[in-house]
Amino acid sequence: MEQQPQAQSLETPDTQAPVESTQVPQAGEPAETPAPPKTFTQEELDSILKDRLDRERKKYADYDDKAAKLAELEKAEEERRLASLGEVERAQEEIAKKAQEAEELRQRLAAIEGEREEERKLAAFRSLASSAEYGLSADRIEAAIKLADMSQLQKTDAGYDANDVMKTLVDKYPFLTAQAAAQPIGKPLAQTQEVVADKRSLLEKLAEKARMTGRMEDKAAFAKAKRELGN
């Protein structure tokens, strides 16, 4: 059987794979050192930063002009829109606008009047609580206000009548009108057990009211009283 001639390698010296140089520095020859990293002086850093800031400023240099032009375009567009409407449509739109303004004004006036009514209620309640009939101190008046339901005050021609609310409050919380025991002269005014009990009772009542109603103002009143009474 005739043998096939073997394929000859076409690789020539020009096509051979390059061989990495394994040459090492001879003894006594200085080794190559890498180039040091570029450093900047403070003046160069300041200049770079200034150039960057200047470029950023230039981006927004015409911002005010663009905003003014946009406002002018919007105004012109609104004028064109109104001009395209018929007289009836323009009148209807103007009426709707005036009605909205009137409603907003009515709501503001109602809110102001509501605040004034609340002030009148508080004034009537404070006046009665500090009168000779009850003689509550300033701190107990504030506690009574937190416990009282001011919506139950009766409005009269003379203002508000707080008698029924005050009587109900005193019957339910008698500690409000309880007199603290007098301290002997010459001894420090230490806090008596009665005052401590009053504070504890007040906090309990406020907590109960906040829990029963779930209203944020009642929860806030309890938290405020707790801070003020030092518990």
Steps between C-alpha positions, in 0.01 A plus 500: 500500500642830394570738790360853487763775524489677837383865501786732542483783749455834332633681802796713413725709719282804413181329616627348817335619824695777666701398799488727799827644594638348812786738515571610853705798600865413535662554832594859543242631249231735653145356496233699316280697739131578421410860422376680813125595508416851392449738788332841502581813688233683697491768232436238231222340705340840558517573129339165410222555752441855379475384138248233596289746699509747213373232261215413736403867539490542124251212475249693715599854410184555295263318739317819608459610140358161403261505797379849406452395137307193612271715715441731203419203277255360755332839533477537122359147471233577762408820314471306174286237670266762642483677167394177333206462738164649427353774717269256680784259577720781630218624721438149636865451577521837676190416706649164603824670598320761711290228665814308595659813646182573696495145642863523608429832669195352674708211633768736633240716673334191650837382635566842655155511655548148638825605665328803653218282635752269665671801657164623634426156648840485670458854635158416649631177652810663650292785642266257679779267616695785660194659660430491874260210447776261392826686557716275287868586468651566159650152466174331602307715253725373222448144622123555507507634143674181385235287672194704405288453190480856372246406235240473778519869595167672441503813284293789629442859400769602748756246380546145628363338816755258651310420823367159399834388358684621811261326741524172309877529496533566874264215586702262285844631603468635857876534537479814282344699785675317787713731712860399565600478868675812627870463574636609842690830496874455504499158332575437134201478267536132418251340269224343709346160441175672408662697220673186374168317502339789313766482229467124469123521483516774237734297280279193535192697397677657205628159389152355529349782297763464227443125488122533485479772235808414298527866398844639431434813710416286805816292452702820467340641818597185692858512371531870587361452851738209555795719410383796707425292810839335483384140462 
